[in-house]
Each structure stands twice: as C-alpha cells, then as structure tokens.
Amino acid sequence: MPKVAVIRFPGTNGDLDVVHILNNVVKLNAELVWHEDFKHGIYDAIVIPGGFSYGDWLRAGAIAARSNAMREVAMDAENGVPVLGICNGFQILVEAGLLPGALLPNDPPRFITKWVWVKINDTKTPFTRLYEPGEVVSMPIAHGEGRYFIDNVDEVRAVFTYFGENPNGSIASIAGVTNYEGNVLGLMPHPERSAEAVLTPRGFVPGGLKLWLSLKESLGGGW
C-alpha cells in the first residue's frame, strides 16, 4: 500500500485530521512524521498540514520553509512525488520556492474562518482527477494570511478559485495553485475538514473527499 507522510512542525495543528482522513476514510497508509525525521525517497506522497508553524514568526511559513525537512521535500517534488500543502502548508511551499507567488495578510486584515465555495479549474493533477472540470464544491477556510498574490496570473496554474465570494482578496480569486508539473499543490481551504458529511454544515457539501480519493487513485495507477 502507498505510504503518505504527514509532516509535523512545531505549531502544526491540522496533522491528526489529515492522518484520520487518509487512514480511516480513504484507507491509505498515512504516517505522522516529525519534521526532523523526514527523509526523501521513502514516501509515495507528502502532506504539509495547516497550523502556525513556529508561531508564524517573521512571516507565516517562513521558518519552516528553511528547515532541512523542506530541502528533503524539494528532492521528492523534483522526482514527481505528489506534495500537498494545506493553509500553513501552502504558505510553507511558497516560502520554500516550491510554488510561485506570495501569501499576504487578508483583505480586510483579520483572521477569517468560514465555509466557502471553490471551483476546480484543472483536473489534470494527482489531487483533482476525480473532480469534474468546473465543478463547484464547499470547503472551510481558517487563516489570517491567505491572500494569494502573483505579478502575472497567467504564469500560475490556478487549480482552485473561490466561487461567488472572494473571502480574503486573493488576486483572481485564487484559492489553490500547483507547480508547472502539477505534482505540488498549495491549497488555502481545508480538504481534510470537508471530507466527511458529519462535519459539513447544512447547505454545503463535503468537497474535500474527492481530493483525497484522487490522490489514492493517482498513487494506485499513476497520473
């Protein structure tokens, strides 16, 4: 069975949610890995979950991005291993240079936690292959520095965009981007908190489940 590393930094708080979804809902083999113990070449996929790594000192994700673990992650990413960064994990991937652009304080400048609608624009990634092109689903957000910015939006693969409402002022309503190859995804909404109906408020749908099932299928049959 494919193995997925869920990397924990000091201040990570979404790691056990991800492990639960991977192990108990989609039935993959997920291991919680302390960042100092992570080595490349061992795992078939990597998840960097949300939280406040190192207390968001300097900038959100800036310290974790310069850790040895992220140098190891970069080596796996170069070899095509699927890498997913959620919320703070997205910030870490951007700070580490594995994804383009920047994540800035929300506009308006406050912490936002709510359910939102997101549109899937690109289904040719290991994380989105089971979605329909243009499908709109719901996921929760919980961040203070989630406003995505890049100088030229034509230079980025905006796989997820906010639909209807742009909650944080992201340029072009971008909610998630991949690298050019498509194997590294940064996503600001939380798919691990929207993968079970029991956690989903009335009027919304558990939009994160297909992401995890897409990853499972990708690891089983390639992408």
N, C-alpha and C positions, 0 to 999 in steps of 0.2 A: 504494500500500500504506500502511495506517495506520502512523504513527510513534509510538514509545513512548520517552519519556525515562526513563533510569535515572540518578537524581541521586547524585552522589558528594560527600560531605562529608569533611573531614579525619577519618580514623579509620574510615570506611566500609570494610567488608571483604567484603560479600556481593554487591557490584555486578557483578563479572565473571561470577559464577554466574548471576545473573539475565539478563545480556546473552546468555550462552551459550544458556540455555533459550529465550529469546524468538527469537533469530536462528536457531539451529540445530535446535531441537527442534520448536517450534510455527510457525516460519517467519514471524515478524513482523519489522518493521524497528525494531530497538532501537538507541538511541544512548546512549553513556555521556556524561553532561553534568556538568561541574564546577559546583558549586552557584553560583558567582559568575557563570556564563554562562547560567544558566537564565532564560528569559523565558516569560511566559504567552502563550497564543494560538498556539503553534507545534505542540504535540504533541497527539495523539489520546488518549493515556493517559500516566500518570506512575507510576513505581515508586520508592519510597524504601526502599532495601535495608537489611539488617542491618549491624551492626558496633558501633563505640564512638565515635560522632561526638564530636569534641572531647574524647576521653578520658573521656566521661561526667562531666566536671566539673560541679559544682553538683548536678544530677540527670541521669539518662540522658535524652538528647534535649533538655535544656533550652536549651542554647546554640544548637544548630542550629534549634530552633523559632523563634528570634528573628532568624533570618537573612533577608535580602532574598529569598532563594530561596523561603522558605515563604510570604512575602507574595504572591509570584507564583503559587505553587501554590494558595493560597487563592482567587485570582481564577479560576483554571481550575476548581477544585472548584465554585465558585458557578455556573459555566456548565455544569455537568453532566459535566465530563471525569472519567473513572474514575481514581481515585488509590488506590494500594495502598501501605501501609506495612508492612514485614516486620520484626518483632522491634524493633530500634532505630528503624526507620521508624515502627512503631506508637507507640513512646514519643514520637517527634518529633510525630506527628499529634495525640496527646493534649496534649502540652505547648503546641502551637500553637493549641489550641482547636478544631481541625477534627473532633475526636471527643470524646465526653464521658468522664468518669471519670478515673482515675489508674492508673498502673502503679507498684507498690511492690516493695520487696525481697521475694524469695521467702520462703515459709514452708514448710520451715525455711530460714533465711537463708544460702543458699550458691548458687554457680553450678551450674546443672543442665544437663547435656547428655545426651539420650537420645531414643529413638524413642517416640512416644506415639500413642494412638488419639484421633481427633477426630470429632465428629458434626456434620453440616451441617444446620442448623435452618431455613435460609432460602435458597431457591433463586431468589429474585426480585431478584438483583443481577447486575451485569455480570461478577462473578467466580465465581458459583456456579450459573449457569443450566444447566450440563450435569450437575450432580450430581443424584441422586435425593433427594427430601425425606427426612431422617432417615438418609441414607447415612453409614456409618462408615468412615473411611479412616485411614491412618497417615502421620505426618509427624514429622520430628525437631524437637526444641527445643534451644536453647543460649542461656541467659540467666540473669542474676542478679537482674534487676528486672522480672519478668514477671507478678507477681501483680496481676490486674486488680481494681479496686475502684470501686464507684459506690454512692451512698447508696440509690438506688432502682433495683433491677434491672429494674423494669417500664418504666423510661424509656429503655432502651437496646435496640437491635436486636442481640441476641447471635447472630450468624450461625454461629459455630463455638463448640462447647463440648467440653471434654475428656470422653472417654468411658471409663468404668471407673475410671480413676485421675485424681485432680486433682493434678498434679505440683508445683504451686507455691502452692497455697492461694487461687487466684482465686475471688472470690465467684461463686456459682452455676456454678462450673467453667468460666467464660467464657474462651475462647481467642482469639476474634476478634469485633469489633463493626464496624458501619457507622454512618454518619450516618443521619438520618431518610430522606433521599432514596435512600440505598443506593449512591451512587457513590463514597464514600470508605470504604475498608476498612482496618482495622488488624488484623493477624494475628500472633500471637506464634510459632506454629510456622512452619517454613521450607518453603514450597511449592516453592522453586527447588531444594532439596536432596532433594526427593521426587518428582521428575518423570521420573526415568529408572530403569528396572529395575536397571541395573548398580550404582546407588548404594544400593539398597534391601536391607536385611538379610533373611535368610531368616525367614519367618513374618510379614513385613509386606508391604504393597502400596504402590506409588508413588502416594500420594494427592494429590500436588500437581499432577499433569498436567492433570486436569480443570479446575483453576482457570485455568491459562494458556490452555487451549483455550476455556474460557468467555469469557475476555477477548477472544480472537481473534474468536470468533463475534459477540460484542457489538459489536466495532468494525466488523465487516463488515455487520451487519444491524440495528444499533441495539438498544436494550434498553428 
